């Protein structure tokens, strides 16, 4: 009897110890742990980030010639170079507002998309239009609503983008966005890369995307495969790139977000890394990651920001940081400010502005080679970890498009290669046809339901 009486206290002790261990482990986990093994970013590669943040902020203005608010130094936009500015009225709420801008100073064609508008029901509908594992794309999984929004943008702006790409053959084509807009921008990059013939056969190395405070919008194989095109920028403790909870669940629980993050944190802590990697439907922050670190554990205040970068496979912002700044670090204003501070420090340390043009070009070539090597290493790492649908590529990387094929040996690789050669690439017209239909009056409207690819 005495033994039986001792069982409840024992269970309570075990439970308390387990909770204490979790709390100790999670509360000591800081944002710096996510990127502590990554290399430092250079000024050359990080230069576009603060500038693109200002372009995204410019989308919020009604009149760029008479702005109501400007960040320090202004938006850096010449209103005469603005090609298109779309509002919610123009897009009928199906896509967040965006601008198309030709930056002649930096030889860049930029399409910038704003973030979530808490007052717009249409933005929530876009997030809710998703079901885990519903939308397949190029051998992986993506967020259905964000992909449809990207299709709408491309359908509307395809002709003008093609015209600009042909008119300025030496300019890059950049898609950028914040939060919700970052997911749409990432989907835009995916679709354009898959349909470059629709934009005058634009070279892949001219296409790039910068997802600011990115949403987790694509499966791991796609996140790594497109790391040569897509870049994600994360400020310190930002919750969104770390929360594997589907976007629609996050924003349905927006007013109880701390509770949701804590519950998700407990769940992810108890889930093994191997199980996470083996789930092909699990979505991730896309592409190459740039992590701006400006706070240190057990120390108050902000410190000079440091930017670390990598193309990680395992440990890709998998752990939520229980921090008071988890939501404030998501704000585009703070990201722009800290990104500019970080870039200024890089320029001061390297004296980039004093480097001769020839040496600067040599540094750019060296940086490109290093990124290519790191990119290939990430693809190889994906194979080593047996990430679903992953195998080593011959060029740019590719992944198995047959869900049932889990073999990664030599015979498996050859069978996967043959299946990809035999598979007809999804073209632009087929994508638009799936996303749109004509109503009774003959107008093109978004379909209410979509079939899986």
Secondary structure, DSSP 4 states (H G I P E B T S, - for coil): -HHHHHHHHHHHHHHHHHHHHHHHHHHT--HHHHTTTSEEPPHHHHHHHHHHHHHHHHTT-S-GGG-S---TT-----GGGEEEEE-HHHHTTSS--EEEEEETTTTEEEEEE----TT-HHHHHHHHS--TT-EEETTEEE-HHHHHHHHHHHHHHHHHHHHHHHH-TTSEEEEEEETHHHHHHHHHHHHHHHTGGGGTT--GGGEEEEEET----EEHHHHHHTTTTEEEEEETT-SGGG--S-HHHHHHTGGGHHHHHHHHHHHHHHS-HHHHHH-TT-EE--SEEEEEE---TT--S----EEEEE--STTSS-S----TTTTGGG-HHHHHHHHHHHHHHHHHHHTGGGS-HHHHHHHHHHHHHHHHHHHHHHHHHHHHTT-TTEE--SSS-EE---TT----SHHHHHHHHHHHHHSPPPPHHHHHHHHEEE-TTS-EEE-S-----
